[in-house]
Amino acid sequence: MPRHMFDFVIAMALLALAPSQTHLMAAQDSSALMQRPLKLPANPADDTCAISVGSRGTVPNQAHIFGGSLWFGTGPVYFALTWKATPDDDATFNLDRVPLENGARRAKTPWVSVPSYSGPILIRGRALDASGRKLRFRASGSEPTDSLHLEAPQAPSAGLWSMWPASMWVPGPGCYGIQIDTLTGTDIAVFRAT
């Protein structure tokens, strides 16, 4: 076989392997995120809750993104509490309007990430009191689990923000922490459900 044909065959074989290698690398990155411990704050005995404050204008208005104008997190991943009815910017919402499903309140919780982030995203959460009740999550089509695994990018075209419609099951009133792990670090957000 001539040398140029040999080089061509090798190049084609490497290209054929590239998608599975990419998938393997993403799986390894995601499992590395699972190794990170939860670093959520403890709720003090006096029941104060250091509630996160959302930001307006951080997430751009793009046709495929829904969830309102108030987003929580410091990036590269943000979420919205779509059942929040109060006009203030803190992460407090009333569970009365949130549908009850399987013994917990299922709150719509869309997630977005900046266009420049590419890789796995791991989302976990629990009550900050002694009960440690877990939040459960579900992206479209999956069963609720104790952790939500996303992979960016997830956008209609390059240069747009990634977006995932999802739900979060809240077991009842209380103070909750959400930990968002990405390849760039860990972000913590705290909300109160009343």
C-alpha positions as CSV (number, residue, x, y, z in Angstrom):
1,M,0.0,0.0,0.0
2,P,1.4,3.4,-0.9
3,R,2.4,5.7,2.0
4,H,-0.3,8.3,1.2
5,M,-3.0,5.7,1.3
6,F,-1.7,4.3,4.6
7,D,-1.8,7.8,6.1
8,F,-5.3,8.3,4.8
9,V,-6.5,5.0,6.3
10,I,-5.0,5.9,9.7
11,A,-6.5,9.4,9.6
12,M,-10.0,8.0,8.8
13,A,-9.6,5.4,11.7
14,L,-8.7,8.2,14.1
15,L,-11.7,10.2,13.0
16,A,-14.0,7.2,13.5
17,L,-12.7,6.9,17.1
18,A,-13.0,10.5,18.0
19,P,-16.7,10.6,19.0
20,S,-16.3,7.6,21.3
21,Q,-13.2,9.2,22.8
22,T,-15.1,12.5,23.3
23,H,-17.9,10.6,25.0
24,L,-15.5,8.7,27.2
25,M,-13.8,11.9,28.3
26,A,-17.2,13.5,29.1
27,A,-18.1,10.5,31.2
28,Q,-14.8,10.7,33.1
29,D,-15.3,14.4,33.7
30,S,-18.9,13.8,35.0
31,S,-17.8,11.0,37.4
32,A,-15.0,13.3,38.7
33,L,-17.8,15.9,39.5
34,M,-19.6,13.1,41.5
35,Q,-16.5,12.7,43.7
36,R,-16.9,16.3,45.0
37,P,-18.5,16.4,48.4
38,L,-21.5,18.5,49.1
39,K,-20.4,21.8,50.7
40,L,-23.7,23.2,51.6
41,P,-24.0,25.5,54.7
42,A,-25.7,24.3,57.9
43,N,-28.9,26.0,58.9
44,P,-28.2,27.7,62.3
45,A,-30.4,26.8,65.3
46,D,-32.2,30.1,65.2
47,D,-33.6,29.1,61.7
48,T,-32.0,32.0,59.8
49,C,-31.4,31.2,56.2
50,A,-28.8,33.0,54.2
51,I,-31.0,33.3,51.1
52,S,-29.3,33.9,47.7
53,V,-30.1,37.0,45.7
54,G,-30.9,36.6,42.1
55,S,-29.7,38.8,39.2
56,R,-31.6,40.5,36.4
57,G,-29.9,41.0,33.1
58,T,-27.3,38.3,33.5
59,V,-29.1,35.8,31.3
60,P,-29.9,37.4,27.9
61,N,-33.3,37.4,26.3
62,Q,-33.1,34.6,23.7
63,A,-36.1,32.9,22.1
64,H,-35.3,29.4,23.4
65,I,-34.8,30.6,27.1
66,F,-37.8,30.8,29.4
67,G,-38.1,31.1,33.2
68,G,-38.4,34.9,33.7
69,S,-35.8,37.6,34.2
70,L,-34.5,36.6,37.7
71,W,-31.7,34.0,37.7
72,F,-29.7,32.5,40.6
73,G,-26.1,31.4,40.7
74,T,-22.7,33.0,39.9
75,G,-22.0,31.2,36.7
76,P,-21.3,29.6,34.4
77,V,-24.6,27.9,35.2
78,Y,-27.8,29.7,36.4
79,F,-31.3,28.6,37.4
80,A,-34.7,30.3,37.7
81,L,-37.5,29.6,40.3
82,T,-40.4,29.9,38.0
83,W,-43.0,29.7,40.8
84,K,-41.6,32.8,42.6
85,A,-44.4,35.3,42.8
86,T,-42.9,38.1,44.9
87,P,-41.3,41.1,43.2
88,D,-38.1,41.1,45.3
89,D,-34.9,39.5,44.1
90,D,-34.3,37.0,46.9
91,A,-34.7,33.2,46.5
92,T,-37.9,32.8,48.4
93,F,-41.1,31.2,47.0
94,N,-44.4,30.0,48.4
95,L,-45.2,26.3,47.9
96,D,-49.0,26.8,47.9
97,R,-49.0,27.4,44.1
98,V,-46.6,24.6,43.3
99,P,-48.2,21.3,42.3
100,L,-48.0,18.4,44.7
101,E,-46.7,15.2,43.1
102,N,-45.6,12.0,44.9
103,G,-45.5,13.7,48.3
104,A,-43.4,16.7,47.3
105,R,-43.9,20.0,45.4
106,R,-42.7,19.8,41.8
107,A,-41.3,23.2,40.9
108,K,-40.4,24.1,37.4
109,T,-36.7,25.0,37.4
110,P,-35.0,25.9,34.1
111,W,-31.2,25.8,33.9
112,V,-29.0,27.8,31.6
113,S,-25.2,28.0,31.0
114,V,-23.0,30.6,29.2
115,P,-22.1,29.8,25.6
116,S,-18.4,29.5,26.5
117,Y,-18.9,26.6,28.9
118,S,-18.6,23.1,27.5
119,G,-18.7,20.0,29.6
120,P,-20.6,18.2,32.4
121,I,-22.8,19.9,35.0
122,L,-23.9,18.2,38.2
123,I,-26.7,19.6,40.4
124,R,-27.5,18.3,43.9
125,G,-29.3,19.8,46.9
126,R,-30.9,19.2,50.3
127,A,-32.6,20.8,53.2
128,L,-30.1,22.7,55.4
129,D,-31.7,21.7,58.7
130,A,-31.0,18.5,60.6
131,S,-33.4,16.5,58.5
132,G,-31.2,16.8,55.4
133,R,-34.2,16.1,53.2
134,K,-33.0,15.7,49.6
135,L,-34.2,17.7,46.7
136,R,-34.9,15.6,43.6
137,F,-34.5,16.7,40.0
138,R,-35.7,15.7,36.6
139,A,-34.8,16.9,33.1
140,S,-37.3,16.2,30.3
141,G,-38.0,12.5,29.8
142,S,-36.1,11.2,32.9
143,E,-37.2,9.9,36.3
144,P,-36.6,12.2,39.3
145,T,-33.2,11.5,41.0
146,D,-31.1,13.0,43.8
147,S,-28.8,14.6,41.2
148,L,-29.3,16.3,37.8
149,H,-26.6,15.6,35.2
150,L,-26.5,18.0,32.2
151,E,-24.0,18.3,29.4
152,A,-23.2,21.7,27.7
153,P,-23.6,22.9,25.1
154,Q,-27.3,22.5,24.7
155,A,-28.3,25.3,22.4
156,P,-30.1,25.7,19.1
157,S,-26.9,27.2,17.5
158,A,-23.4,28.2,18.3
159,G,-23.0,31.4,20.3
160,L,-26.3,31.0,22.1
161,W,-26.8,30.1,25.8
162,S,-27.5,26.5,26.6
163,M,-30.9,25.8,28.2
164,W,-32.5,22.8,29.9
165,P,-36.2,22.7,31.1
166,A,-36.3,20.8,34.3
167,S,-38.2,20.2,37.6
168,M,-37.1,20.2,41.2
169,W,-39.1,18.3,43.9
170,V,-39.2,20.2,47.2
171,P,-40.2,18.0,50.1
172,G,-41.8,20.9,52.1
173,P,-41.2,24.3,53.6
174,G,-37.7,25.0,54.8
175,C,-34.3,26.3,53.8
176,Y,-32.5,24.4,51.0
177,G,-29.1,24.5,49.4
178,I,-28.3,23.7,45.8
179,Q,-24.7,22.8,44.7
180,I,-23.8,23.3,41.1
181,D,-20.6,21.6,40.0
182,T,-18.9,22.2,36.7
183,L,-15.4,21.7,35.4
184,T,-14.6,25.4,36.3
185,G,-15.7,25.0,40.0
186,T,-18.5,24.8,42.5
187,D,-21.4,27.3,43.0
188,I,-23.8,27.3,46.0
189,A,-27.3,28.8,46.0
190,V,-29.7,28.9,49.0
191,F,-33.5,29.3,48.8
192,R,-36.4,29.3,51.2
193,A,-39.6,27.5,50.5
194,T,-42.6,28.7,52.6
